Amino acid sequence: MAKYNNDDFCRSEVIHEEVVADVRGKMADLTVMRSLADFFSVFGDSTRIRILNGLLFAEMCVCDLSALLNMKQSAVSHQLRVLKQANLVKNRREGRVIYYSLKDDHVRTIFREGFDHLHEKMPEPQGVRER
């Protein structure tokens, strides 16, 4: 792998100081940026994405999710704990059963925006036509 220095990337000696200063003043501080990175890292696991996808359509208990995903309850419970700590899912108890659902409409929006973004880059599947 080649090693680069700054001269390889920005050959211009002009720095648009007003633009840099303006953007610097609008950016979130480093602590907020790190928190946002941590938040988005939760979406980096396909099991958690599958759980969120299921909860997009219905409130479900761990047994339901385990059957849906064909996974052990302990594995699903672990991922639900991560999602709950990230404030992406909530739960409610009904007797001995705990039901999970998406925390709020923000989570639905994030999930759907992700799908929308992917679909704008993905080719249309073969054999599917608009009417």
Backbone as ProteinMPNN parsed JSONL, in Angstrom:
{"seq_chain_A": "MAKYNNDDFCRSEVIHEEVVADVRGKMADLTVMRSLADFFSVFGDSTRIRILNGLLFAEMCVCDLSALLNMKQSAVSHQLRVLKQANLVKNRREGRVIYYSLKDDHVRTIFREGFDHLHEKMPEPQGVRER", "coords_chain_A": {"N_chain_A": [[0.834, -1.177, 0.0], [0.582, 2.142, -0.879], [2.193, 5.001, 0.528], [1.009, 8.131, 1.534], [1.318, 11.688, 1.616], [0.202, 14.886, 2.868], [0.463, 16.601, 0.655], [-0.182, 15.018, -1.497], [-2.909, 14.929, -1.584], [-4.122, 17.472, -1.455], [-3.355, 19.781, -3.482], [-3.707, 22.429, -3.837], [-2.959, 25.658, -2.665], [-4.687, 27.337, -1.602], [-6.816, 28.018, 0.955], [-10.086, 28.079, 1.899], [-10.85, 30.089, 4.08], [-13.091, 31.362, 5.239], [-15.195, 29.611, 4.697], [-14.32, 27.281, 6.003], [-14.211, 28.235, 8.655], [-16.907, 28.892, 9.034], [-18.208, 26.381, 8.756], [-16.905, 24.947, 10.774], [-17.923, 26.243, 13.023], [-20.532, 25.342, 12.983], [-20.513, 22.61, 13.282], [-21.077, 19.684, 15.319], [-19.856, 19.082, 18.674], [-16.963, 17.088, 19.602], [-17.608, 15.094, 21.499], [-20.353, 14.673, 21.101], [-20.244, 13.775, 18.461], [-18.862, 11.368, 18.786], [-20.726, 9.957, 20.315], [-22.776, 9.77, 18.434], [-21.504, 8.18, 16.524], [-21.227, 5.828, 18.029], [-23.944, 5.232, 18.341], [-24.732, 4.708, 15.668], [-23.151, 2.486, 15.227], [-24.496, 0.41, 16.396], [-26.267, -0.382, 14.472], [-24.712, -1.914, 12.885], [-24.785, -4.675, 12.99], [-26.034, -7.62, 11.669], [-27.939, -9.307, 12.856], [-29.184, -7.663, 14.761], [-30.287, -5.821, 13.01], [-32.112, -7.454, 11.675], [-33.838, -8.046, 13.781], [-34.847, -5.465, 14.342], [-36.102, -5.033, 11.897], [-38.155, -6.968, 11.98], [-39.588, -5.977, 14.193], [-40.476, -3.678, 13.132], [-42.847, -4.258, 11.952], [-44.478, -5.528, 13.838], [-45.229, -5.834, 17.34], [-43.389, -7.968, 19.409], [-42.584, -10.895, 21.375], [-39.688, -12.426, 22.937], [-39.725, -15.154, 22.296], [-41.305, -15.165, 19.962], [-39.66, -13.64, 18.261], [-37.393, -15.274, 18.214], [-38.381, -17.538, 16.88], [-39.093, -16.341, 14.446], [-36.591, -15.513, 13.454], [-35.199, -17.83, 13.506], [-33.398, -18.503, 15.595], [-31.593, -19.002, 18.697], [-33.17, -18.325, 21.838], [-31.588, -17.095, 23.786], [-29.605, -15.786, 22.313], [-31.116, -13.933, 20.879], [-32.203, -12.492, 23.012], [-29.884, -11.323, 24.05], [-29.187, -9.555, 21.952], [-31.449, -7.939, 21.946], [-31.121, -6.684, 24.386], [-28.882, -5.072, 23.845], [-30.029, -3.401, 21.887], [-31.995, -2.176, 23.425], [-30.453, -0.784, 25.302], [-29.345, 1.039, 23.577], [-31.463, 2.604, 23.15], [-33.295, 2.007, 21.153], [-35.269, 0.104, 21.134], [-38.186, -0.709, 23.061], [-39.848, -2.131, 25.934], [-42.646, -3.984, 27.262], [-44.44, -5.45, 29.917], [-46.631, -8.16, 30.097], [-48.258, -9.983, 32.162], [-46.36, -12.816, 32.483], [-44.969, -12.489, 30.193], [-42.79, -10.62, 28.15], [-43.03, -8.036, 25.92], [-41.63, -6.673, 22.982], [-40.982, -3.677, 21.176], [-40.442, -1.174, 18.617], [-38.782, 1.771, 19.682], [-39.695, 4.407, 18.992], [-41.07, 6.638, 16.47], [-38.831, 7.726, 15.293], [-36.943, 5.686, 15.084], [-38.194, 4.001, 13.253], [-38.104, 5.729, 11.047], [-35.323, 6.046, 10.633], [-34.652, 3.42, 9.954], [-36.254, 2.958, 7.662], [-35.293, 4.981, 5.981], [-32.728, 4.038, 5.571], [-33.287, 1.747, 4.03], [-34.476, 3.045, 1.822], [-32.279, 4.47, 0.875], [-30.564, 2.382, 0.097], [-32.089, 1.236, -1.957], [-32.03, 3.159, -3.942], [-29.596, 2.806, -5.018], [-29.522, 0.198, -5.78], [-30.016, -2.102, -8.446], [-33.093, -2.642, -10.225], [-34.914, -5.584, -9.445], [-34.79, -8.528, -11.529], [-37.446, -9.23, -13.783], [-39.416, -7.796, -12.461], [-41.811, -5.434, -13.015], [-43.038, -2.123, -13.549], [-46.448, -1.154, -13.402]], "CA_chain_A": [[0.0, 0.0, 0.0], [1.387, 3.347, -1.005], [2.084, 5.957, 1.614], [0.724, 9.457, 1.008], [1.382, 12.815, 2.534], [-0.834, 15.882, 2.583], [0.633, 17.173, -0.676], [-0.797, 14.137, -2.484], [-4.356, 15.077, -1.574], [-4.57, 18.849, -1.641], [-2.256, 20.508, -4.109], [-4.032, 23.843, -3.811], [-2.478, 26.368, -1.484], [-5.768, 28.222, -1.186], [-7.759, 27.474, 1.927], [-11.217, 28.988, 1.983], [-10.925, 30.272, 5.523], [-14.449, 31.71, 5.657], [-15.988, 28.382, 4.634], [-13.843, 26.416, 7.08], [-14.643, 28.82, 9.929], [-18.362, 28.771, 9.113], [-18.563, 24.974, 8.993], [-16.397, 24.583, 12.105], [-18.854, 26.788, 14.0], [-21.809, 24.63, 12.909], [-20.352, 21.184, 13.574], [-21.259, 19.234, 16.7], [-18.573, 18.856, 19.337], [-16.412, 15.744, 19.474], [-18.352, 14.163, 22.36], [-21.597, 14.356, 20.399], [-19.884, 12.981, 17.282], [-18.551, 10.013, 19.257], [-22.001, 9.334, 20.694], [-23.469, 9.448, 17.194], [-20.804, 7.02, 15.95], [-21.634, 4.665, 18.833], [-25.334, 4.961, 18.002], [-24.804, 4.059, 14.366], [-22.476, 1.187, 15.264], [-25.498, -0.589, 16.785], [-26.875, -0.84, 13.225], [-23.701, -2.663, 12.154], [-24.917, -6.105, 13.225], [-27.17, -8.085, 10.876], [-28.979, -9.854, 13.731], [-29.937, -6.532, 15.302], [-31.065, -5.27, 11.891], [-33.236, -8.375, 11.452], [-34.774, -7.834, 14.885], [-35.518, -4.187, 14.088], [-36.974, -5.226, 10.745], [-39.343, -7.661, 12.467], [-40.337, -5.088, 15.079], [-41.066, -2.633, 12.291], [-44.18, -4.705, 11.548], [-45.309, -5.997, 14.954], [-44.675, -6.029, 18.675], [-43.144, -9.403, 19.578], [-41.819, -11.357, 22.531], [-38.434, -13.097, 22.567], [-40.07, -16.429, 21.637], [-41.727, -14.833, 18.595], [-38.475, -13.231, 17.494], [-36.543, -16.459, 18.038], [-38.989, -18.343, 15.816], [-38.994, -15.572, 13.208], [-35.198, -15.452, 12.992], [-34.608, -19.163, 13.618], [-32.241, -18.326, 16.469], [-31.822, -19.33, 20.108], [-33.709, -17.222, 22.623], [-30.515, -16.386, 24.489], [-28.941, -14.893, 21.355], [-32.056, -12.843, 20.606], [-32.258, -11.686, 24.24], [-28.653, -10.531, 24.125], [-29.269, -8.457, 20.99], [-32.494, -7.026, 22.425], [-30.516, -5.891, 25.464], [-28.067, -4.047, 23.183], [-30.949, -2.46, 21.248], [-32.657, -1.413, 24.478], [-29.452, 0.148, 25.839], [-29.159, 2.082, 22.574], [-32.728, 3.329, 23.109], [-33.951, 1.722, 19.879], [-36.469, -0.689, 21.412], [-38.77, -0.605, 24.399], [-40.589, -3.348, 26.252], [-43.739, -3.914, 28.222], [-44.737, -6.76, 30.481], [-48.026, -8.588, 30.203], [-48.117, -11.228, 32.917], [-44.972, -13.305, 32.483], [-44.4, -12.277, 28.863], [-42.297, -9.281, 27.849], [-43.168, -7.721, 24.501], [-40.704, -5.655, 22.503], [-41.396, -2.888, 20.017], [-39.531, -0.071, 18.331], [-38.9, 2.833, 20.691], [-40.525, 5.508, 18.515], [-41.077, 6.825, 15.015], [-37.474, 8.031, 14.818], [-36.298, 4.422, 14.732], [-38.817, 3.613, 11.978], [-37.599, 6.626, 10.008], [-33.925, 5.687, 10.361], [-34.66, 2.124, 9.28], [-36.821, 3.126, 6.32], [-34.361, 5.801, 5.198], [-31.662, 3.127, 5.16], [-33.808, 0.977, 2.903], [-34.627, 3.945, 0.674], [-30.94, 4.764, 0.365], [-30.084, 1.193, -0.606], [-32.86, 1.008, -3.168], [-31.661, 4.081, -5.007], [-28.347, 2.312, -5.595], [-29.681, -1.18, -6.223], [-30.779, -2.257, -9.68], [-34.4, -3.26, -10.058], [-34.829, -7.036, -9.613], [-35.238, -9.054, -12.833], [-38.814, -9.717, -13.857], [-40.362, -6.908, -11.796], [-42.101, -4.304, -13.89], [-44.063, -1.195, -13.103], [-47.704, -1.299, -14.159]], "C_chain_A": [[0.879, 1.24, 0.0], [1.149, 4.277, 0.174], [1.939, 7.35, 1.006], [0.987, 10.502, 2.075], [0.338, 13.833, 2.106], [-0.738, 16.462, 1.177], [-0.024, 16.323, -1.754], [-2.299, 14.361, -2.594], [-4.833, 16.481, -1.893], [-3.416, 19.668, -2.181], [-2.495, 22.008, -4.121], [-3.489, 24.463, -2.538], [-3.531, 27.318, -0.944], [-6.664, 27.472, -0.211], [-8.858, 28.515, 2.057], [-11.566, 29.178, 3.45], [-12.334, 30.583, 6.007], [-15.33, 30.46, 5.695], [-15.615, 27.468, 5.794], [-14.326, 26.935, 8.435], [-16.146, 28.67, 10.109], [-18.779, 27.345, 9.451], [-18.092, 24.538, 10.373], [-17.35, 25.062, 13.195], [-20.182, 26.054, 14.047], [-21.714, 23.163, 13.299], [-20.579, 20.891, 15.055], [-19.893, 19.017, 17.337], [-18.198, 17.368, 19.293], [-17.158, 14.715, 20.32], [-19.649, 13.734, 21.689], [-21.306, 13.478, 19.189], [-19.556, 11.542, 17.679], [-19.82, 9.265, 19.66], [-22.792, 8.928, 19.458], [-22.828, 8.241, 16.51], [-21.172, 5.746, 16.709], [-23.059, 4.248, 18.498], [-25.424, 4.212, 16.676], [-24.107, 2.704, 14.343], [-23.439, 0.072, 15.663], [-26.157, -1.181, 15.534], [-25.921, -1.722, 12.411], [-23.768, -4.176, 12.342], [-26.172, -6.609, 12.518], [-28.274, -8.699, 11.736], [-29.827, -8.726, 14.311], [-30.804, -5.893, 14.217], [-32.282, -6.149, 11.625], [-34.287, -8.218, 12.549], [-35.55, -6.537, 14.663], [-36.497, -4.307, 12.926], [-38.263, -5.931, 11.161], [-40.222, -6.755, 13.318], [-40.939, -3.907, 14.328], [-42.523, -2.963, 11.972], [-45.084, -5.126, 12.705], [-44.513, -6.013, 16.251], [-44.518, -7.535, 18.871], [-42.388, -9.685, 20.861], [-40.564, -12.069, 22.023], [-38.718, -14.408, 21.84], [-40.488, -16.197, 20.19], [-40.515, -14.497, 17.722], [-37.541, -14.408, 17.235], [-37.068, -17.335, 16.913], [-38.85, -17.641, 14.467], [-37.599, -15.648, 12.609], [-34.495, -16.803, 12.995], [-33.306, -19.113, 14.422], [-32.614, -18.744, 17.888], [-32.304, -18.083, 20.85], [-32.615, -16.413, 23.311], [-29.802, -15.404, 23.569], [-29.826, -13.69, 21.041], [-32.138, -11.916, 21.821], [-31.044, -10.787, 24.37], [-28.744, -9.326, 23.184], [-30.359, -7.456, 21.375], [-31.963, -6.129, 23.539], [-29.666, -4.758, 24.88], [-28.97, -2.975, 22.567], [-31.672, -1.594, 22.283], [-31.701, -0.389, 25.084], [-29.206, 1.305, 24.875], [-30.432, 2.911, 22.379], [-33.46, 3.172, 21.768], [-35.203, 0.872, 20.046], [-36.924, -0.423, 22.84], [-39.489, -1.916, 24.674], [-41.721, -3.041, 27.211], [-44.035, -5.331, 28.67], [-46.241, -6.971, 30.508], [-48.0, -9.958, 30.862], [-46.648, -11.624, 32.962], [-44.255, -13.026, 31.163], [-43.987, -10.818, 28.696], [-42.348, -9.096, 26.342], [-42.247, -6.559, 24.143], [-41.291, -4.963, 21.286], [-40.347, -1.804, 19.766], [-39.814, 1.074, 19.29], [-39.839, 3.951, 20.241], [-40.429, 5.62, 16.995], [-39.707, 7.192, 14.459], [-36.77, 6.763, 14.348], [-36.867, 3.913, 13.408], [-38.253, 4.441, 10.824], [-36.165, 6.275, 9.635], [-33.869, 4.404, 9.543], [-35.156, 2.265, 7.841], [-35.926, 3.975, 5.426], [-33.178, 4.961, 4.721], [-32.076, 2.291, 3.967], [-33.936, 1.846, 1.652], [-33.276, 4.247, 0.04], [-30.383, 3.584, -0.425], [-30.805, 0.991, -1.928], [-32.511, 1.985, -4.28], [-30.367, 3.652, -5.682], [-28.493, 0.921, -6.207], [-30.438, -1.229, -7.542], [-32.114, -2.917, -9.394], [-34.273, -4.751, -10.277], [-35.369, -7.459, -10.989], [-36.687, -9.492, -12.743], [-39.838, -8.838, -13.164], [-40.563, -5.694, -12.687], [-43.129, -3.407, -13.244], [-45.29, -1.382, -13.968], [-48.072, -0.009, -14.817]], "O_chain_A": [[1.809, 1.356, 0.797], [0.056, 4.331, 0.739], [2.661, 7.705, 0.074], [0.89, 10.235, 3.273], [-0.334, 13.652, 1.091], [-1.761, 16.782, 0.572], [-0.387, 16.838, -2.811], [-2.899, 14.01, -3.61], [-5.864, 16.646, -2.546], [-2.597, 20.186, -1.421], [-1.573, 22.779, -4.389], [-3.552, 23.863, -1.465], [-3.306, 28.017, 0.044], [-7.201, 26.412, -0.534], [-8.587, 29.691, 2.297], [-12.455, 28.518, 3.988], [-12.736, 30.119, 7.074], [-16.118, 30.279, 6.623], [-16.488, 26.943, 6.485], [-14.797, 26.159, 9.267], [-16.614, 28.357, 11.203], [-19.61, 27.13, 10.333], [-18.813, 23.826, 11.072], [-17.561, 24.361, 14.184], [-20.892, 26.133, 15.049], [-22.727, 22.539, 13.612], [-20.313, 21.724, 15.921], [-18.9, 18.797, 16.644], [-19.028, 16.513, 18.984], [-17.322, 13.573, 19.891], [-20.0, 12.555, 21.711], [-22.047, 12.532, 18.921], [-19.935, 10.604, 16.978], [-19.964, 8.076, 19.375], [-23.408, 7.863, 19.434], [-23.53, 7.38, 15.98], [-21.401, 4.702, 16.098], [-23.354, 3.059, 18.384], [-26.116, 3.199, 16.576], [-24.444, 1.856, 13.516], [-23.224, -1.087, 15.309], [-26.559, -2.345, 15.534], [-26.3, -2.223, 11.352], [-22.873, -4.886, 11.884], [-27.26, -6.08, 12.743], [-29.446, -8.612, 11.369], [-31.054, -8.825, 14.347], [-31.93, -5.474, 14.485], [-33.372, -5.634, 11.376], [-35.487, -8.253, 12.275], [-36.775, -6.517, 14.784], [-37.592, -3.746, 12.968], [-39.348, -5.532, 10.738], [-41.446, -6.758, 13.185], [-41.818, -3.219, 14.847], [-43.336, -2.065, 11.748], [-46.309, -5.091, 12.582], [-43.294, -6.182, 16.255], [-45.424, -8.298, 18.534], [-41.653, -8.839, 21.369], [-40.406, -12.285, 20.821], [-38.032, -14.741, 20.874], [-40.08, -16.937, 19.295], [-40.369, -14.998, 16.607], [-36.964, -14.519, 16.153], [-36.295, -17.821, 16.086], [-38.526, -18.276, 13.464], [-37.442, -15.828, 11.401], [-33.353, -16.923, 12.552], [-32.265, -19.609, 13.99], [-33.791, -18.829, 18.236], [-31.91, -16.958, 20.543], [-32.708, -15.189, 23.407], [-29.434, -14.309, 23.996], [-29.341, -12.562, 20.949], [-32.142, -10.694, 21.672], [-31.162, -9.624, 24.756], [-28.416, -8.206, 23.575], [-30.204, -6.256, 21.151], [-32.319, -4.954, 23.622], [-29.72, -3.625, 25.359], [-28.706, -1.782, 22.709], [-31.929, -0.415, 22.04], [-32.095, 0.747, 25.349], [-28.895, 2.418, 25.299], [-30.469, 3.812, 21.541], [-34.151, 4.084, 21.313], [-36.098, 0.91, 19.202], [-36.157, 0.022, 23.695], [-39.712, -2.715, 23.765], [-41.754, -2.003, 27.871], [-43.9, -6.285, 27.904], [-47.011, -6.089, 30.887], [-47.751, -10.97, 30.205], [-45.8, -10.859, 33.423], [-43.061, -13.299, 31.036], [-44.73, -9.903, 29.05], [-41.787, -9.887, 25.584], [-42.107, -5.598, 24.899], [-41.996, -5.569, 20.479], [-39.478, -1.557, 20.602], [-40.963, 1.312, 19.662], [-40.685, 4.397, 21.016], [-39.791, 4.802, 16.332], [-39.449, 6.988, 13.273], [-36.079, 6.773, 13.329], [-36.123, 3.45, 12.544], [-37.962, 3.909, 9.753], [-35.828, 6.214, 8.453], [-33.131, 4.313, 8.562], [-34.537, 1.743, 6.914], [-35.818, 3.706, 4.23], [-32.685, 5.145, 3.608], [-31.319, 2.141, 3.008], [-33.549, 1.434, 0.558], [-33.147, 4.275, -1.183], [-29.798, 3.768, -1.493], [-30.182, 0.611, -2.919], [-32.682, 1.661, -5.455], [-30.072, 4.086, -6.795], [-27.69, 0.514, -7.047], [-31.396, -0.481, -7.737], [-32.247, -3.667, -8.427], [-33.588, -5.168, -11.211], [-36.277, -6.832, -11.534], [-37.107, -10.062, -11.736], [-41.034, -9.109, -13.269], [-39.607, -5.016, -13.064], [-43.984, -3.864, -12.486], [-45.179, -1.733, -15.143], [-49.095, 0.067, -15.498]]}, "name": "protein", "num_of_chains": 1, "seq": "MAKYNNDDFCRSEVIHEEVVADVRGKMADLTVMRSLADFFSVFGDSTRIRILNGLLFAEMCVCDLSALLNMKQSAVSHQLRVLKQANLVKNRREGRVIYYSLKDDHVRTIFREGFDHLHEKMPEPQGVRER"}
